[in-house]
Amino acid sequence: MKTFAFVFARGGSKGLPGKNIRPLGGVPLLAHSIRAGFEAGAEQVFVSTDDAGIARVARAYNAEVIDRPPELATDTASEWLAWQHAVQHLRERGRDFDVFLSLPATAPLRSVADVQQCLEALDDETDVVVTVSPAARSPYFNMVIREANGSSRVVLGDAGFKRRQDAPEVYDMTTVAYVTRPDFVMRTTGLFQGRVRSIVVPKERAVDIDDALDFLVAEALYNKCQ
């Protein structure tokens, strides 16, 4: 089974400008994902980007660059379309593969074991493998929908659960890894159009960096583990 890993990293981050190449532990954020792909056994790692700076860093860490069209690199563009573009780009060049592994640059604290566990979970009964962490809040008790006038209600307050112990355990999806097959990417428009299996990852390895506060948390955890 030939596995190709992908990092989808556009240049226009607003929450933390330049975050994809911002150093964490002396290594650009992007490079942590590239290294994880190779160490998990991917035959090649590709970086899909619209940004020249990101492309330079990608090549410095032995990834191949896929030039992402500008229309697929906006704030509103679906990343799924970038996934499809990457698969089509490689197929047009005769580079077929069996397993599609996405490793977002924003989850640099993942372990190689986390990624390998996701790869191993992709079987004949599964279309997509995602990662999750135990949620701090529950839509049955303390997650609310708030109207413009301040009126609020519990998201799933009508489900009938009176005790937290009776409600289903809920999880947050993380960006540690996504595993699927290229055919699934090309014939669908989203993860949950197929049979999805999840792998539980500890919160300390699932930090998703979106803004400066997230980066500070990731940096503290990273330094603690060194």
Sequence and secondary structure as in RCSB ss.txt:
>XXXX:A:sequence
MKTFAFVFARGGSKGLPGKNIRPLGGVPLLAHSIRAGFEAGAEQVFVSTDDAGIARVARAYNAEVIDRPPELATD
TASEWLAWQHAVQHLRERGRDFDVFLSLPATAPLRSVADVQQCLEALDDETDVVVTVSPAARSPYFNMVIREANG
SSRVVLGDAGFKRRQDAPEVYDMTTVAYVTRPDFVMRTTGLFQGRVRSIVVPKERAVDIDDALDFLVAEALYNKC
Q
>XXXX:A:secstr
  EEEEEE  S  SSSTTGGG EETTEEHHHHHHHHHHHTT SEEEEEES HHHHHHHHHTT EEEE  GGGSST
TS HHHHHHHHHHHHHHTT   SEEEE  TT TT  HHHHHHHHHH  TT SEEEEEEE SS TTTT EEE TTS
 EEETTGGG   SGGGS   EEE SS EEE HHHHHH SSGGGS EEEEE  GGG     SHHHHHHHHHHHHHH
 
